[in-house]
Structure formats: structure tokens, C-alpha cells
Amino acid sequence: MIETIDLPELTAIGIMVETKWEDLPQAVPAAWQQLFATETGATSFLEVSISREDGVYRELVGYLAAKTTEVPAGMTSFSIPPGRYLRIIHDGPLEAIPDQYARLYAHAAAHGLKATDFKLDSATASDFLQAGTSCMLRSLRSSPG
């Protein structure tokens, strides 16, 4: 089921990845390994797809935190803007995630919404540790027009 939700401004702390599309399959897992090697106390994690400009993708892999949370060395704080998002919960193999994004984009188009490149993917630590499966919240910022 796809639903529309409103999110307030949120704060994420993590590792910024800025790389070309073809390098994402190596750069993102390396950032996750670095994040998990750091003692943060976090139990829920997220990947924020921020932008793609001139062939360079900018993503943050990290966790939600209070604005006043101290940022560990080697990490950065990022403000997730408030807004309206489309949400779908994925419970299945990682290989099926692109199909879920296709469903979100099709839903947005069918309802006259303009989907942006800004995306949030969140999961618990156990989701990452289960080989081949995940229970991920899939969010996609959208605006009329």
C-alpha cells in the first residue's frame, strides 16, 4: 500500500557519499561499513538520496538524531526538509527494491504529483543483518505540479 504522509524537519547524522552512478555499488556499502564500525548507539538507520547533479550522486548513510546530538568524527549532520512524502513498506529481497520505486513513481504520476530525486530509505539494524531480506520504509518526497 502506498500512502501520503507529512514529515517534520528531521536531522540525520552519517557519512556523506558523493560519487558517480557506476561507483555507488562500491561507495555506499563502504560507507555503511564505516558507519557500523562507529559506536553511535543507533538502532534505526537510513539512506538519504539527496541529489544528482552533473552525473554525481550525493547520498548520506546514517541514522536519525536530535538536532543537538554530537556528530562523531568523520560524519556530518544533515537536515531533512519537512514535506509531503509517498511511503511504501518493502518486506522482501533487496533485489526487488527497484520495483518498489517504480510503483512509487507510477503512483505519483497517476495522482498528478511531481516526484523529486530526494528519497529516504530506513531500516533497523536487524534488517541489514538478515541476508537477502529487508523490511524497509520507502519514502519519496513529492509536490503537486
N, C-alpha and C positions, 0 to 999 in steps of 0.2 A: 504494500500500500504506500502511495506517495501522498505526503501531506505538506501543507504550507505552514511554516512556523515563523515567529518573530523572535530574534535573539537580541539580547542587550549587547553592549560592548563587552568583549571578553579579553583577557590577557593570556597569551601563550608564551612560554619560555622554552627555548630549544636551540637547535643547531640549524643555521641558515644554509641552504644548498642553492647555489647559483651555477647552472651548467646547461649545456646543450641537451636537447631531447635524447640523442643517442647515448649520452653519458649518464642519464638518470638511473638506469638499471644498476649501475655500479655506485653512483654517488649517494643515492637515497639509502640503500642498505648500510653503507659505511657510516652514514650519519646516525642511523638507528643504533648501530653497534656502539658508536661513541656515546650516544645518549644513555643507553642501558648500562654502560660501564661507569657512569657517573651516579653517585648516590644522591638522588633527588627526593626520595620518599614518595614519588608519584606512583599511582596505580592505574591511572587512566591516561591514555596518550592520544595525540592527534597529529595529523599531517595537514598542513595548510598550504594549498596551492595558491600562491599569491598573484603571480603574473607570468606572462611570457611576452618578451619584447626582443625584437631583433634576433630571434632564434634562441634566446637564453631564457630558461625556466627558473623561476625563483620560488622555492618551497621552504617551509620551516617544518622540521620534525621535532616534536616536543610534547608538552603537557600543559593543561590549563592551570593557572595560578592566580592568586590575588595580585592586584596591582603593586602592592608593597613587598611582594616576595623578592628576596635577594636572588640575583641572577648568578648562577655558578660560572666560574671561569670558562671561557671558550664558548659560552652560549649567549643568546641575545633575547631580549623581550620584544614581543610584537603585539600590537593592539589589533584585535579582530573587530572590524567595524560592526555596529549594530545594523540590523536589516532583516529583510524577509528572505527566508531560505526554503528551498524544497528539500524534504527529508525522506529518505528511504532506508530501511534497515536491511542489511545484507547478512544472511546467515548461510554461508556456503563456501565453496572453494574460492581461493584468491583469483583463479583464472576467470571466474565469472563476474568479477567486479566491472570490467568494461561494459558488459551487458547492462548493468545497473545504471551506469552513467548514460548509456543510450536511452534507457527508459526515462531518466530524469529530463534529458534534453527534449525528447519527444513529448513528454507531459507539458513542459514549459511552452513549447511551440503550439500545442493543441489548446492551451489556455491563454494564449496571447501574452505570454511572459517572455522577457528578454533575459536569457541565461548569460551570466558572465563567466569568465575563466576562474573566478575566485571560488575555491572549494574547500570544504572541511571534511576530513575523514577521521573518525575517532574509534578507539577500541580500548579494551582493558589489556593489562599485561598478559593475562592467560590467553587472550585471542591471538597474540603474537607468538606465543609458545606452542600452540597447537598446530602441528604440521598440516598444511593444506586446508585449514579452515579458518574462518574468522566470523565474528559477529560484529559487523561494523555499521556505524551510523553514517549514512551518506548524505551530506548536505551540499546544496548548491545555491549560491546567492542568486536571487532573481529580482527583476524590477519590471514594472509594466512598460510596454513600448517596444 
